[in-house]
């Protein structure tokens, strides 16, 4: 079984300030890690993913995330946020082993990022 | 990648009625998934649909309430039956492109309001 914890339900931040959205996971098997973004009234868009290799992953729109195996974390960061980054961000994990023949994705509860002008 | 089209994008329905949501993918996929996102909450998997077999439902979801069809490798439907206001949610279709794929792809979602 796997689970994802996003500790912050809402994060307000001023425009051009840095932001970190926290994500911790637990799993009994090796996982892939993802961050998805959901803009108002839209579906999910993949921001970035960690599969293997370098623990620092760069995604779209200037976001990056760092995989920390010892802390079982995958925090999302951006050095300078823009108004257009206002959205809900979901951390997710999926089973590398494709149990049952497909990847079962488990989502966190989401973090609403509110960028303040 | 995969391009997924969901219809309708939104609807307002009367309680007691049913709504069928369509999901069309631009390529053949083995597995399709239906999620529910209730207001202010994360995504919850309703069921997994494999072409040619009955859908597999997660705990708390039953076929009578959420019948699913998967007639071919590019299409699926989810019906929300005998709706109540508690069914007001965003419903999302997702696909897995099979072995070698490392991410899930999502449709834009169907925003359902039951009055």
Interface residues (C-beta under 8 A of the other chain):
Chain A: X32 X34 X36 X41 X42 X43 X44 X45 X46 X49 X51 X90 X94 X98 X101 X102 X103 X104 X105 X107 X108 X109 X110
Chain B: X6 X30 X31 X41 X42 X43 X45 X48 X92 X94 X96 X98 X99 X101 X102 X103 X104 X106 X107 X108 X109 X111
